[in-house]
């Protein structure tokens, strides 16, 4: 499904673009071939949702898989100091 969607979108966006300069055309073709318009999906959590507890609490309750705790602890360490994460919200 994803591959078909990408193929259709590539055909659509390419149908109205006619690059005359050879160097630019090759540059664009190279970037398109490497998936420039289709980056890997990005998962983001909305910190404005009401908290359901910490990741650790949710794992203990069986609501999240144990692997989630490892993943989110890695992200917390990576972003420490850049912004508040849901597990750091007051009142938990």
GILINNOR-V227768 format. One record per backbone hydrogen bond with DSSP energy under -1.0 kcal/mol. CO is the residue of the C=O (numbers start at 0). NH is the residue of the N-H. E is the energy in kcal/mol with one decimal. If there is no record, write none. Layout:
<<CO;NH;E> <CO;NH;E>>
This chain:
<<0;4;-2.4> <1;5;-2.6> <2;6;-2.5> <3;7;-2.8> <4;8;-2.5> <5;9;-2.9> <6;10;-2.4> <7;11;-2.3> <8;12;-3.1> <9;13;-2.2> <10;14;-1.1> <13;16;-1.1> <20;24;-2.8> <21;25;-2.6> <22;26;-2.2> <23;27;-2.8> <24;28;-2.5> <25;29;-2.5> <26;30;-2.3> <27;31;-2.7> <28;32;-2.3> <29;33;-1.4> <30;35;-2.3> <31;34;-1.6> <34;37;-1.4> <45;48;-1.4> <53;57;-2.5> <54;58;-2.3> <55;59;-2.4> <56;60;-2.0> <57;62;-2.3> <57;63;-1.3> <58;61;-1.4> <64;67;-1.8> <66;70;-2.3> <67;71;-3.0> <68;72;-1.8> <69;73;-1.9> <70;74;-2.1> <71;75;-2.3> <72;76;-2.2> <73;77;-2.0> <74;78;-2.3> <78;81;-2.7> <84;87;-2.4> <85;88;-1.5>>
